[in-house]
């Protein structure tokens, strides 16, 4: 027994040396990894901070652009002979006949407003026909439930581009009034 204890005590310093080397190696690897991670975090934070202070925030830039564009834009009625006139159409896509009364305007750059006004006036009957076709063919659910009329605006814009051709620069279709009324007694 005494011999076994002596060999255990003799092996202990060697094992401790091996364990010490292993522990030192592990500590160096873990420390190096932590150091690399810290450097990556610092570099990313530096880049993000530099980008955020160097340029305006995306929302601020978009708001400034909208303000600049709003000053240079004109709103024209698609029925220039009577700007308050409504275009009327019947939609029966869901089996329930609805009589839609709609006013449509377009937002265009000021520098091309006069030329577009002339195009609108020259093509007013075709424009009325195309808008009526769009309303008649539209899904009744979209007409009733879409609060901003995005689908209807897109379809009317496509119809206007079809009638007016490539020379018309229409930024946005504006629908200030869109009123349904039931035709069923």
N, C-alpha and C positions, 0 to 999 in steps of 0.2 A: 503494500500500500504506500509506503513511503516513497518507493521508486516511482510509482505512478504519479504521485503528487509532484515529485521533482521534475518529471518529464512534462507535466502540465505547466509547471512554473517556467520551465525552460522554453516551451513552445509559446508561451504567452507573449513574450516580447517580440518574437518573430511575427506572430499573428497580429499583434498590435501594430507592428511596422507595416504589414500588408494592409491592415484595416486603415491605418493612417494614410497611406498612399492612396488607397481607394477613396477614402473620405475626402482627401485633398483634391483628388481628380474630380469627384462628383461636385464638390463645392465650386471648383473653377468652372466646370461646364454650366452649372445652374447660374452662377454669377454672370458668366458671359451671356447666357440667354436673357437674363433679366436686363442686363445692360443694353443689349441689342433692342429688346422690346421698348425700353425707356427711350432710346434714341429715335425709334420709329414713331412713337407717340409724340415726342417733341417736334419732330420734323412735320408730321401731319398737322399738329396744332399751329405751328408756325405758318404753314402754307394756308390753312384755313383762315387764320387771323389776318394774314397779308392780303388774301383775296377779299375778305369781308370789309376791310378798311380801305382798300384801294379802289373799289368800284361800288356804286350804289347797289342796294339790294334789288333782286329781280322785280319784286312787286313795285318798288319805287320807280325803277326804270320804266316798267310797263305803264304805270300811272302817268308819268311825265310824257311818255309817247302818246298816250290817249289824249292828254290835255293839248298837246301840240297839234295832233290830228283834228281834234274837235274844233279848234279855231280855224282850220283851213277847209272845213267841210261845209257843204250846203245840202239842205234837204229839199227835194223836189217831189211833187205829187206825180204819180204816173198818169193822171188824167189832168193835163195842164189846162184844158179848156174850161174845166170847172174843178178847182183844187179840192173843194169840199165834197165832190161827188163820190158816191159809194159805188162799188162794183157789186152787183148782186148775182148770186148763183144758187142753184138748188143742189143739195147733196142728199142722196138716198141710199148710201152704201150700206147702212145697217138696217134697212127696211123701214126706217122712220124718215119721212121727208122733212128736211130742214131747209129753211130759206136763210142763206148767209148773206149778210150785208157787210162789206169789208172796204176799208180805206187803205190804200197802199201808197207808201212814199219810198223814195230811195235816197240814200246818203251818198253823195259823190264829192270828189275834190272840187273846190271852188273854181279852179282854172278851167275845168271842162264842163262846168254847169250850164253855160249858155248853149254849147253845142248839143249837150244831152237834152236840154229842154226842147230844142228844135226837133231832135229825133223822137222824143216822146210825143210831141204834138203831131208830127207827121204820121206816126204809127199808132195813134190812140185806139182805133177800132181793133187792130190786131192784138194790142196789149190787153184790152178788155177781154177779148175772146180767149186768149191764152190763160189769163188769170181765172176766168170762169171755168175753163177746162180743168185747170189744176184743182179748183175747189170741188168740182163735180166728181173728179176721179180720186180725191183724197179719202183716206180711211176716216170714217166718222169718229172713231175713238181718238185719233190723233188731233182732229179738229176740236174735239170737246175737252180733252184732258191735258193737252200740252200747253202749259201756262205761257211759255215764251214763243210759241208757234215756230220753233226752230225748223221743223220739217217743212212746214208751209212756206216759210221764208226762203229756204233753200230751193224748193221747187219753183217758187215765183221768180227767184233770181235766175234760175236756169231758163225759165220761159222768157224772161226779159232779154237775156243774153242771146237767145235763139232769135227773137224778133229784131233786136237792135244791132246785133252783130258784134264783131270784135272791137269796134271803135268805142263802145260804151264802157266806161270805167265805173262800175257800181261797187262801192265799198260794202254797203249793207242795205238790206230791205227792211223797212220799218213799217209795222202794222199798228197804227195808232187806234184803230177801231175794227173789231171783228165781232159781230153780233149775230147769234143764231135766233131764229124764231120758228116755231112749229107750224107746219102747214096743215096738220091734221085738225079738223074742226073742233 
